[in-house]
Amino acid sequence: MSKMSEAIENRYDALMFAKSPEEARVAAVELVRVVLGEEASKRSLRDTLKECCRMLRPAADPKDQARFEEEFVELAFWPGKSAQIAA
């Protein structure tokens, strides 16, 4: 595994398994930086996460892609909609 692939995988895992909203946000920012580069930090985190999702988890169906992107964004901005609905 290349260093870049390993860095992406580590940050993706950190985002997936974050134990707090702060950890999730930090992991999301780091993932965006690794995948898209430093200049991405000047753009919206939500938009850059969607772009990362399109690169890391592409879908053939546009509806699936939109769903994947929203799920990806929710990982960084939790508690997300599902937690708010449950409350």
C-alpha positions in Angstrom: 0.0 0.0 0.0 1.4 3.4 -0.9 1.9 6.1 1.7 -0.9 8.1 0.2 -3.3 5.2 0.2 -2.4 4.5 3.8 -2.8 8.1 4.9 -6.3 8.2 3.2 -7.3 4.9 4.8 -6.1 6.1 8.3 -8.0 9.4 8.1 -11.1 7.7 6.6 -11.1 5.2 9.6 -10.6 8.1 12.0 -13.7 9.8 10.5 -15.8 6.6 10.5 -14.9 5.7 14.1 -14.7 9.1 15.8 -16.0 9.1 19.3 -16.9 12.8 19.5 -18.0 15.5 17.2 -14.7 17.2 17.6 -12.8 14.1 16.6 -15.0 13.7 13.6 -14.5 17.3 12.5 -10.7 17.0 12.8 -10.6 13.7 10.9 -12.8 15.2 8.2 -10.5 18.2 7.7 -7.5 15.9 7.6 -9.1 13.6 5.1 -10.0 16.5 2.8 -6.4 17.8 3.0 -4.9 14.4 2.1 -7.4 13.8 -0.8 -7.7 17.3 -2.2 -4.7 19.2 -1.0 -4.2 22.3 1.2 -6.1 24.6 -1.1 -9.3 22.7 -0.3 -9.2 24.1 3.2 -10.2 27.5 1.7 -13.5 25.9 0.6 -16.6 24.7 2.5 -15.9 21.5 4.5 -19.3 20.2 3.4 -18.5 20.7 -0.3 -15.1 19.3 -0.1 -16.3 16.2 1.8 -18.8 15.6 -1.0 -16.0 15.9 -3.5 -13.9 13.4 -1.5 -16.9 11.0 -1.4 -17.2 11.1 -5.2 -13.5 10.2 -5.4 -13.4 7.6 -2.7 -16.9 6.0 -3.0 -18.2 6.6 -6.5 -21.7 5.3 -7.4 -23.1 4.4 -10.8 -26.5 5.8 -9.9 -26.8 9.5 -9.2 -29.4 8.9 -6.5 -27.0 6.6 -4.7 -24.2 9.1 -5.1 -26.2 11.9 -3.5 -27.1 9.5 -0.6 -23.5 8.5 -0.2 -22.4 12.1 -0.1 -24.9 13.1 2.5 -24.0 10.1 4.7 -20.3 11.1 4.3 -21.0 14.7 5.4 -23.1 13.5 8.3 -20.1 11.6 9.6 -18.2 14.9 10.0 -21.2 17.0 11.3 -22.7 14.7 13.9 -24.9 14.3 15.7 -26.5 14.4 12.3 -30.1 14.3 11.2 -30.7 10.7 12.4 -29.7 11.6 16.0 -31.9 14.7 15.8 -34.9 12.7 14.6 -34.4 10.1 17.3 -34.4 12.9 19.9 
